[in-house]
Amino acid sequence: MDKDIEVIIVDHDPMICQLQKKYIERISDFNVLAEVSYDLQEDSEVNIQKYIEKYIEKYIPVDLLIIDINWPGLDTKKIIKKIRKTNKILAVIVVSSIRNRDIVFDFFKLGIYDYIVKPYREERFMVTLENFKKAFRKVKNAEELTQNELDLIFRKDRFEDCDFFEDKYNNYIRNCPKGLNEDTLKSVKKALSRDQELNIQEISKKVGISRVTAQKYLKYLSEISKVDIIKNYGNVGRPKHFYKLK
């Protein structure tokens, strides 16, 4: 049986630490080892850098570090690098209000797993945890990974695969044309696959709608470049249409 994914949360605001812990505890297989926070107004004489580093050292090795980088007097890049000297396999999720391009890029160069901007929706935080858990299990349980498995870990559209992420369809779901229903559109897209081509009969059966209705939704998804239409030309008659996600 796989051991829990061990997590440390680092944020200057103890309330945010508690909130993130609450979110994490809703997902199985995670264990929050520590919540590291510091109120600058309570004791301005304490060396923040040494305080945080010393506190974290008690809990390493750890699998995942969730850290706010917006702390005056705290070099969070140095903390990440220091932990990795002894904790070789460490994933990092940055949660911060900082949006400066150069700063964000500096952290991506450190190989962070994700960067979440405050304020954020709960679903955005949860989907990152769900996807990290999938990626972590794949990497830990296999000596070698196939290209398909690597794509699941690193692909840019990984957020579209998580049930927690209510906003995963962005504006094209919420602003679907008149005559189309948002829930039906979600169901049609969910019935499709990137790995398998389906015909209209198979899709309408999976969703529980008529072929005519399914065609309306598939046409819209094709128009906004979410679905590929593959034409299969047989010996006689019209070509058969098959559909798959892009």
N, C-alpha and C positions, 0 to 999 in steps of 0.2 A: 504494500500500500504506500502511495506517495506521501511524503511528509508535507505539512502545511508550508505555504510560501510565507516566509518571515519578513515582516515589514517594519521599518522605522519611519515615523512621520516627524518632519522638522518644519515648524512654522512659529514665527514670533508670537502669534496669537493663540493662546491655549484653547479658545473656543473653536477655532478652525481645526485644530488638532483633534478635538473631541468629535466635531462634525465629520471629519474625514474618517476617523475610526469607526463611527456609526455606519457610514456608507460601506466601508470595507467589510464589516462584520455581517453585512447582508449577503455576502457572496461566500460560498463554501471554499475551503482550502486556503484561507488566508489567516495569518496570526499576527496581530500587531504586538511587537515586542516592546516598543517604547514610543511615547509622544514627547518630543523635545520642543519646548517653547521657552521664551525668555521675555520678561517685561522690562524694557529698557528704563522705564520710569521708576521702577522699584529700586534698582541698584545699578547706577551708572558707572560705578567704580570697577565692576567685575569685567575682566577681559572676555569679551563675548566669544571670540574665536577659540580660546583655550577651553572655555566652559562647555561649548557645544561639542568640540572634538573629544574632550575627555568623557563626556556623557555618552556619546555614541560608541566609543571604544569598548564600553562595558557589554555591548550587545552584538558586536560583530563576531563571526561572520553573519551576514544577513543577505537576503535575496533581493529585496526591493527597498529603495530609498525614495520617499516622497518628500520633496523639499521646496520651500519657498526661498527664492534667491534675493528677495528684496529686503535685506536686513542691513541697516547702517553699521559699518564696522565688522561685517562678517564676510569673509571670502569663501563663498559656497563652492566655487570651482576647486579651491584648495582642499576643502573637506572631501569632495568627491574623489579627487586624485589620491588623497591620503588613505581613504578607506580602501580603495582599489589596490593599494600596495600589498595589503594582507588579505583582502577580500576580492579575489580575482574576478569572480562572477558576481557582479553587482549591476542591477538594472536601476535606472534613475528616471523618475517622473518629476518634472519641474512644474510646480503650480504657483504662478506669480502674476502680479499685475503689470510687470515690466513687458513692454512690447517693442522696445528698441531693437531694430534689425541686427545691429552689430553684436549686441549682448545675446540675443536669441541664437544667432549663428555660432557664437563662441561655445554655447552649451551643446548645440548639435554636433560640433566638432568633438565633443567629449563622448559622443555616442549615447546620448540620452534616449530613452524609449519614447517619451512623449513630452509635449510642452502644452500645458493647459493654462489659459489666461483667466485670471480673476476679473470680475465675478463670473462664475461658470454655472451651468445648469447641472443638477445632480446626475442627469442621464449622461452628460459628457464625461464626467468623472467615472461613472460606473462602467461605461463601455470600454474605457481604457483598461480598467482592471480585468474585465472579462477577457478582452483580447490578450492582455499580458499573460493571464493564466493559461490560455490555450498555447501561446507561443512558448512559455516557460516549460510546460509539460512536454511539448514536442522536442525541445532542445535537450531537456534533461533525460528523456527516456530513449533517445536514439543516438547511436554513434555516428550515423550518417543520415542526412536528410535529402529527400528528393526535391526537385525543383518546385513541384506543386506545394510541398510542405513549406519550403522557404517563401514562396509567394504568399501563402497564408499569413506568414509572420511579418513580412516586410512590405507587402503591397500597400499602395497609397489609399486604396478604397476599403481598407479593412474595417472601417467604422460602419459600413453598410451591412455588415453581417451580424450585428448584435441586437438582440431583442430589447435591451435596455434603452437603446438610443432612439427616443421618440422623434428626434429631429433629423434622423438619418436620411430622409428623402428630400430634405431642404424645400426650396420653394416650389419645385415642380410637382410635389404632392399637394401642398396647401393651395397652390394656385392652378390646379388642374382645370381644364376648360369646362364651360357650362355643359351639363348633360352627363358628366363623368363624376363618379362618387369616389371620395378620397379612400375610404376603406376598401372598396372594390379594387381600386388602382394598386393599393398596397398588396392585396391578396394576389392579384395577377402577377405583380413583380416577384412576390415571394415564391410563386409556383414555378418561376423560371430558373434556369441554371446556367452557369458559365461553361459547364463541362458536358452538357447534354442538349441536343437539339430536340425540341418538342413541336408537334404539330398542333393545329388549332383544336382538334378533338381532345387531345390529351390535356391541354391547358384548360379548356372549358370544363372538363370533367373534374380536374383537380380543384378548381375554384368553385364549381357548382353554379356556373352561369351558362347561358346559351352561346353557341359559336358566334352568332352575330354580335352579341355584346362583347365577347372576348376580343373580337377583331377590332372593335372601336378602341379598346384600351391598348391593345398591342400596336395599333397604328400610331397612337399618341406617344407611346414609349419609344417607338422607332423614330418619330419626328424629332424627339428631344435627345436622340442618340444614346438611349439607355438599352436598346435592344437591337440585335442584328436579325435581319430576315434573310434566310437562306432558301434559295429556290432550287428545287430538285426536279430536273427535267427527265421525265420518263420517256418511254417509247412513243406514247400517244397521249393526246389530250393536253390540258393545261398543266403547268408545273405545280408541284406541291410546295407549299410554304412551310418552313420550319423556323422556330424562334429560339434564340438563346441570349442571355445577358452579355453585354459587352464587358 
